[in-house]
Amino acid sequence: MGMEKNIRLTIGEFSKFCQVTVKTLKHYEKMGLLVPNEVDEWTRYRYYDVSQMRQLNGILRLKSLGFTLEEIRDLLDEGTHKPSISQIEEKIRMTERQIVKLEEQLKALRSIVSFHYSGSSTEV
């Protein structure tokens, strides 16, 4: 693990390895989610170390589960790095509501298509 700290990656290299844009990394830095390990005082180049890939993956995982960047920042500020059961249950309820809305949308779209192909008017 000590070896990870010795490997410095520029923001461009880090973004390529992690498959996120430089713009995303700068945004995460601005929000305090993922701050570069080092910033050169003369060039202002940002450097990340390999261990920060794990941090970024954690952020991306929480984001993919429906957590906002603000919620993720709060988790990091609290030092927990993990959502509570109640937070996860709230995301489950939110996801279930989204599924219901999407199913209604899908049903409406299918009815428009079937109406359109039955030879009726093309108006929506």
C-alpha positions, -999 to +999 in steps of 0.1 A: +000+000+000+029+024+006+039+020-030+005+035-041+015+068-025+047+070-046+028+069-079+017+104-090-008+108-118-016+140-135-053+149-136-054+138-173-038+104-165-060+099-135-091+108-155-082+083-182-075+055-158-108+061-140-128+068-171-141+102-159-135+136-175-111+161-162-141+185-158-157+159-135-126+157-114-123+195-111-160+196-101-155+170-074-125+189-062-145+221-060-172+203-040-146+188-017-154+153-027-120+143-041-091+167-036-059+161-055-031+146-033-008+173-044-010+206-063+023+220-077+026+255-063+043+268-095+024+251-123-009+245-104-008+209-119-030+186-099-016+152-090-035+122-077-022+090-062-034+054-070-052+051-036-075+079-047-089+056-074-107+037-046-122+070-033-134+079-067-149+045-073-168+049-040-182+082-051-192+069-085-209+038-069-229+060-046-239+082-075-250+052-095-273+043-066-291+076-068-272+096-042-266+132-051-231+147-049-243+168-019-254+137-001-221+120-009-202+150+004-222+148+036-213+111+040-176+119+035-178+149+059-194+126+085-165+102+080-189+073+075-183+070+037-214+047+038-251+055+038-272+044+067-299+018+064-325+046+065-308+065+038-307+034+016-344+027+024-353+062+013-334+056-020-354+024-025-387+043-020-375+070-044-365+044-070-398+026-067-417+059-073-395+065-104-403+030-117-440+036-113-437+069-132-416+052-159-441+024-163-469+049-167-448+067-193-441+035-211-478+025-212-487+059-226-461+057-253-472+022-263-508+033-265-498+062-288-479+038-310-507+013-312-532+041-318-510+055-346-505+021-363-542+013-361-548+038-388-561+066-366-549+101-363-512+108-358-518+135-332-504+129-297 
